[in-house]
Amino acid sequence: MKYASIPFNPGPPGWSLNEIDRRRHPRLQEDIQADWVIIGSGFAGVAFARRLANLDSRLKIVLIDAESAIESSAARNSGFIIGLPHNIGSSTAELKKAQDYRTLLQRGIQLLEEEVNTHQIECEWENAGKYHCQIDPASEAILQEYIDNLESMQEPYQLLDREALYEKLGTRLYSKGIYTPGCIQVNPAKLIAGLARSLPESVTVYDDTPALFIRNESGPHVVTPQGTIRARNVMLATNALSPELSPKQARQASMATYASITEPLTPEQRSRLPEMKSWGTTPVNAIAGATLRYTQDHRFLVRQCVDPALNGRITPAQSWKAAQQHLATFRKAYPQLNDVKLAHTWSGTISVTRNGAPVWGQLAPCVWTAGGCNGAGISKQTVAGNLLADYALGRENPLIAAMKALGQANYIPPSPLLDVFVIGTLWKERYFARKEA
């Protein structure tokens, strides 16, 4: 019997949390039965559990996580809840697909906002929009393609030059950027903590309960270190992590990303910057460039560096190397803040597919999944989990067609071919976009 690999990230995420957010659910310590067992308490798993319970309160639903919601990949991201696809394409079919994707992302935002308001989840929710910026003027073609995409979808935007960006962001690092409204920015750790905490009563959550393997004996049995869950159905909300749990060949790969955050700036430090509201930027090249945020509590976040993490495990040495890159990027962007230090650095994983399509639907009898986030996790995985519940229970929902229209992730080779392919792809992206670093 081959046990599932357990994800490992050195260090907790540096987002601010209160005592209520940090409360843990108990560990499973006995054999139990359930109608559904959901593995993974990220945005897809929590949304799936909530929708199942709301559709049929008689269902006994169990949600397990190897750690907890506040230590999951959901809590380790940059806190952008996007409502627009980044890439569209030029054909009519690609535009229709992008419009479906936009509808799904905006439905994901709506679902999250409803829960935040209903349960009064304090997560620094703010409709701040987003800046998409280039450093190197030679990246003009990439930025122009993004403008063309926005215009084809009739989305509003504002084009800003270096000085206009300085007034908004406090840095002259960028030569040009595009601002789009409609992107929500949050503290993702507080958001996922609140969502997991407010699940319906028919959902039982167990933290520190990794799924070791699934055996089929007249139905799936999810085996954990101290108890087995005999279930009628299993939902894998693990993205590319613990691929041994999937009954099918993996069509997604796990990649490590890293983030660092400063302590809150003092009033004197803030005086060296233009008067700014909170904001967030994304780079024209996500592999080489850096995502930056300025938060409501006056902290800077830097997210940069991507490494293969095919077994879901990241070493302290990798995190240390990323922290050095984050500090160099911050010093380059804000030389006037050379006394500001990075307070926390952490890692997290995303799931990527070769063609950008999700891994969504039924994998085998009694086994379902919503994965392949491709780095756009909060809104995308929320709506993917929500719709999967409708699909699994045979409920009609017009957005299921839009979800299916995104296609399915195509084949990826196994290791070691996959390792060589991923390393080569990352090296190529970093080299050709090195001036965006």
C-alpha positions in Angstrom: 0.0 0.0 0.0 1.4 3.4 -1.1 0.7 6.2 1.3 -0.3 9.6 0.1 2.4 12.3 0.4 1.7 14.9 3.1 2.2 18.5 2.0 4.8 20.5 4.0 5.4 24.2 4.1 8.1 25.6 6.5 6.6 28.4 8.6 3.0 29.7 9.0 1.6 32.4 6.7 2.3 35.9 8.0 -1.2 37.3 7.7 -2.7 38.8 10.9 -5.0 36.4 12.8 -6.9 36.7 16.1 -7.6 34.1 18.7 -10.9 33.0 17.2 -9.2 32.5 13.8 -6.5 30.3 15.4 -8.9 27.9 17.1 -8.5 24.4 15.8 -11.0 21.7 15.2 -10.4 18.3 16.9 -8.4 15.5 15.3 -10.2 12.4 14.2 -9.5 9.6 16.7 -12.1 6.9 15.9 -13.7 5.1 13.0 -16.8 6.9 11.7 -19.3 6.8 8.8 -20.4 9.6 6.5 -22.3 10.3 3.4 -19.5 12.5 2.1 -15.9 12.9 3.1 -14.1 16.0 1.8 -10.3 16.0 1.8 -8.9 19.5 2.0 -10.3 22.6 3.8 -9.3 25.2 1.2 -11.8 27.3 -0.8 -13.1 24.4 -3.0 -13.5 22.0 -0.2 -15.3 24.5 2.1 -17.6 25.7 -0.7 -18.4 22.2 -1.7 -19.2 21.2 2.0 -21.4 24.3 2.4 -23.4 23.8 -0.8 -23.9 20.1 0.0 -25.3 20.9 3.4 -27.5 23.6 2.1 -28.9 21.4 -0.6 -29.7 18.5 1.8 -29.4 19.0 5.5 -29.8 15.3 6.1 -26.4 14.5 4.7 -23.6 13.6 7.1 -20.6 15.5 5.8 -17.1 15.2 7.1 -14.3 17.6 6.1 -10.7 16.7 7.0 -7.4 18.5 6.5 -3.8 17.4 7.1 -3.3 20.6 9.1 -6.0 23.3 9.3 -7.7 25.9 7.1 -5.4 28.7 8.3 -2.3 26.6 7.4 -3.7 25.4 4.0 -2.7 26.8 0.6 -5.9 28.9 0.8 -4.4 30.9 3.7 -1.0 31.2 2.0 -2.0 33.2 -1.1 -1.8 36.9 -1.8 -5.4 37.7 -1.2 -6.6 38.7 -4.7 -10.1 37.6 -5.5 -10.1 38.2 -9.3 -13.2 38.7 -11.4 -11.5 38.7 -14.8 -9.5 36.1 -16.8 -5.9 37.1 -17.5 -5.8 35.5 -21.0 -8.5 35.4 -23.6 -7.1 34.7 -27.1 -8.2 36.0 -30.5 -10.9 33.7 -31.8 -14.7 33.9 -31.3 -14.6 30.6 -29.4 -11.9 31.8 -27.1 -13.8 35.0 -26.4 -16.9 33.0 -25.6 -14.9 30.8 -23.2 -13.4 33.9 -21.6 -16.9 35.3 -21.1 -18.0 32.0 -19.4 -14.9 32.2 -17.2 -15.7 35.8 -16.2 -19.2 34.8 -15.3 -17.9 32.0 -13.1 -15.3 34.2 -11.4 -17.9 36.9 -10.7 -20.3 34.3 -9.3 -17.5 33.1 -7.0 -17.0 36.7 -5.7 -20.8 36.9 -5.1 -20.9 33.7 -3.2 -18.0 34.8 -1.0 -19.4 38.2 -0.4 -22.7 36.7 0.7 -21.0 34.5 3.3 -18.8 37.3 4.5 -21.8 39.5 5.1 -24.1 36.8 6.5 -21.5 35.5 9.0 -19.8 38.9 9.6 -16.4 37.5 8.7 -13.8 40.1 9.4 -11.2 39.6 6.6 -10.3 43.1 5.4 -12.6 42.7 2.4 -12.1 45.6 0.0 -13.0 46.3 -3.6 -9.7 47.9 -4.4 -9.2 46.8 -8.0 -5.9 45.7 -9.3 -2.8 47.1 -11.1 -1.2 45.0 -13.8 2.3 46.5 -14.4 5.4 46.2 -16.5 9.0 47.2 -15.5 10.7 46.8 -18.8 9.4 49.0 -21.7 10.2 46.0 -23.9 7.2 44.2 -22.4 4.9 46.7 -24.1 3.5 44.0 -26.4 2.3 41.9 -23.4 0.6 44.8 -21.8 -1.0 45.8 -25.1 -2.4 42.2 -25.5 -4.0 42.6 -22.1 -5.5 45.9 -23.2 -6.9 44.3 -26.3 -8.4 41.5 -24.1 -10.1 44.0 -21.9 -11.5 45.9 -24.8 -12.8 42.8 -26.5 -14.7 42.0 -23.3 -15.8 45.6 -22.9 -14.2 45.9 -19.5 -13.2 49.3 -18.1 -9.5 50.1 -17.5 -7.1 53.0 -16.9 -3.7 53.2 -18.5 -1.1 54.9 -16.2 2.5 56.0 -16.9 5.4 55.9 -14.4 4.6 59.1 -12.6 0.9 58.3 -12.3 1.8 54.9 -10.9 4.1 56.6 -8.4 1.2 58.6 -7.0 -0.8 55.4 -6.5 1.9 53.0 -5.5 4.7 55.1 -4.1 7.3 53.5 -6.5 8.8 54.4 -9.8 9.8 50.8 -10.5 7.1 50.4 -13.2 7.3 52.0 -16.6 3.6 51.5 -17.3 0.5 49.8 -15.8 -3.2 49.1 -16.2 -5.7 49.6 -13.5 -8.9 47.5 -13.5 -11.7 47.8 -11.0 -13.6 44.9 -9.6 -10.8 42.9 -8.0 -11.4 42.2 -4.3 -8.5 42.2 -1.9 -8.6 40.4 1.5 -6.7 38.8 4.3 -7.0 35.3 2.9 -6.1 33.5 6.1 -8.9 35.3 8.0 -11.3 34.7 5.1 -10.8 30.9 5.0 -10.8 30.7 8.8 -14.2 32.4 8.9 -15.6 30.3 6.1 -14.5 27.1 7.8 -15.8 28.3 11.1 -19.3 29.1 9.8 -20.1 25.9 8.0 -23.5 24.4 8.6 -24.1 22.1 11.6 -24.3 19.0 9.4 -20.6 19.5 8.5 -18.1 18.1 10.9 -14.5 19.4 10.6 -11.4 17.5 11.7 -8.0 19.2 11.6 -4.6 17.5 11.8 -6.1 14.5 10.0 -4.3 13.7 6.8 -5.7 11.1 4.4 -3.2 8.4 4.1 -4.9 6.3 1.4 -8.4 5.4 0.1 -9.4 1.8 -0.1 -12.5 0.5 -1.8 -14.5 -2.0 0.1 -18.2 -1.7 -0.9 -17.5 2.0 -1.1 -14.6 4.3 -0.3 -12.8 4.1 3.1 -10.6 7.1 3.8 -7.8 5.9 6.1 -6.3 8.5 8.5 -3.6 8.0 11.2 -6.1 7.4 14.0 -9.4 6.6 12.4 -11.1 5.4 9.2 -14.0 7.2 7.5 -16.4 4.9 5.7 -18.2 7.1 3.2 -20.6 6.8 0.3 -18.7 9.5 -1.6 -15.3 11.3 -1.5 -14.5 14.8 -2.8 -10.8 15.5 -3.3 -10.2 19.2 -2.6 -6.4 18.8 -2.7 -5.5 20.3 -6.1 -2.3 18.6 -7.2 -1.3 17.7 -3.6 -1.3 14.1 -2.4 -1.8 12.8 -6.0 -1.7 9.2 -4.7 -5.3 9.7 -3.5 -6.6 10.2 -7.0 -7.9 7.1 -8.9 -6.7 8.6 -12.2 -3.4 9.6 -13.6 -2.6 13.2 -12.5 -3.4 16.0 -14.9 -2.0 18.7 -12.7 1.3 19.6 -11.1 2.1 21.3 -7.8 4.2 24.4 -7.8 5.6 26.3 -4.9 5.3 30.1 -4.5 6.6 32.3 -1.8 5.5 35.5 0.0 7.0 37.9 2.5 5.4 40.6 4.5 6.7 43.6 6.5 5.7 44.8 9.9 3.2 47.8 9.7 5.0 51.0 8.6 5.4 53.7 11.3 3.9 57.1 10.7 7.4 58.4 10.0 8.0 55.7 7.4 4.7 56.4 5.7 5.6 60.1 5.4 8.2 59.1 2.9 5.5 57.8 0.5 2.7 59.6 -1.2 -0.7 59.3 0.6 -1.9 55.9 -0.5 -4.9 53.7 -0.1 -4.4 49.9 0.0 -3.6 48.4 -3.4 -2.3 45.4 -5.2 -0.2 44.8 -8.3 0.4 41.8 -10.5 3.4 41.5 -13.0 3.2 41.0 -16.7 5.2 37.8 -16.2 4.0 35.8 -13.2 7.1 33.5 -13.2 9.8 36.2 -13.2 8.0 39.2 -11.8 6.7 40.0 -8.3 3.2 40.6 -7.0 3.0 43.4 -4.5 0.4 44.6 -2.0 0.0 47.5 0.4 -2.5 46.4 3.0 -5.0 48.2 5.1 -2.7 47.9 8.2 0.2 49.6 6.2 2.2 46.5 5.4 3.9 45.6 2.2 3.6 42.1 0.8 6.0 40.7 -1.9 5.1 37.4 -3.7 7.8 36.2 -6.0 9.7 33.0 -7.0 8.2 29.8 -8.4 9.7 26.3 -7.9 8.6 22.8 -8.7 7.0 21.1 -5.7 5.8 17.9 -7.3 5.6 16.1 -4.0 4.1 19.1 -2.2 7.1 19.5 0.1 9.1 22.8 0.3 12.4 23.1 2.2 13.5 25.9 4.6 16.4 26.5 2.2 14.0 27.3 -0.6 12.1 29.7 1.6 15.3 31.4 2.7 16.4 31.9 -0.9 13.0 33.3 -1.8 13.2 35.7 1.1 16.5 37.1 -0.2 14.9 37.7 -3.6 11.9 39.4 -1.9 14.1 41.8 0.0 16.1 42.7 -3.1 12.8 43.4 -5.0 11.5 45.5 -2.1 14.7 47.5 -1.8 14.6 48.1 -5.6 11.0 49.3 -5.5 11.3 51.3 -2.3 14.8 52.6 -1.8 13.3 55.3 0.5 12.3 52.5 2.9 15.6 50.9 3.5 15.0 50.6 7.2 11.8 48.5 6.7 12.5 44.8 7.2 10.6 41.7 6.2 8.8 40.2 9.2 7.6 36.9 7.8 8.3 34.6 4.8 6.2 31.6 3.9 5.5 29.2 1.1 2.4 27.8 -0.5 1.5 25.6 -3.4 -0.6 26.2 -6.5 -1.9 23.6 -9.0 -1.1 24.1 -12.7 -2.3 22.3 -15.8 -0.7 22.2 -19.2 -3.6 23.8 -21.0 -5.0 26.0 -18.2 -8.2 24.0 -17.9 -9.4 22.7 -14.6 -9.6 19.2 -13.2 -13.3 19.1 -12.3 -16.1 16.5 -12.1 -16.3 12.8 -11.4 -13.0 10.9 -11.4 -14.4 7.5 -10.7 -17.5 6.0 -9.1 -18.0 7.8 -5.8 -14.9 10.0 -6.3 -15.2 13.7 -7.3 -12.8 16.6 -7.5 -12.4 20.4 -8.1 -8.8 21.2 -8.9 -6.4 22.8 -11.3 -6.6 26.3 -9.8 -3.8 27.6 -12.1 -3.0 30.3 -9.5 -6.5 31.9 -9.5 -7.8 30.1 -6.5 -10.2 32.1 -4.4 -13.1 33.0 -6.7 -12.4 30.2 -9.1 -12.2 27.4 -6.5 -15.1 28.8 -4.6 -17.5 28.6 -7.6 -15.9 25.3 -8.7 -16.7 23.7 -5.4 -20.1 25.2 -5.2 -21.1 23.9 -8.7 -19.6 20.5 -8.1 -22.1 19.9 -5.3 -25.0 20.7 -7.6 -23.5 18.4 -10.3 -22.8 15.6 -7.9 -26.4 15.7 -6.5 -27.9 16.0 -10.0 -29.3 19.5 -9.4 -29.8 21.8 -12.4 -27.7 24.9 -12.5 -27.0 26.9 -15.7 -23.5 27.6 -14.6 -22.5 23.9 -14.8 -22.5 24.3 -18.5 -20.1 27.3 -18.2 -17.9 25.2 -15.9 -17.8 22.4 -18.4 -17.1 24.8 -21.2 -13.7 25.6 -19.6 -12.6 22.1 -20.8 -10.6 19.5 -18.9 -6.9 19.5 -18.2 -4.9 17.4 -20.6 -2.3 14.8 -20.0 0.9 15.5 -18.3 3.8 13.0 -18.3 4.9 11.3 -15.1 8.2 11.9 -13.3 11.0 12.1 -14.3 9.8 13.5 -17.6 7.5 15.9 -15.8 10.4 17.2 -13.6 12.5 17.9 -16.7 9.6 19.7 -18.5 8.7 21.9 -15.5 12.3 22.9 -14.7 12.9 23.7 -18.4 9.7 25.7 -18.7 10.5 27.8 -15.5 14.1 28.4 -16.7 12.9 29.7 -20.1 10.3 32.0 -18.5 12.8 33.4 -16.0 15.4 34.0 -18.7 13.3 35.7 -21.3 11.5 37.9 -18.6 14.6 38.5 -16.5 14.2 42.3 -16.8 10.7 42.0 -15.1 12.3 40.5 -12.0 
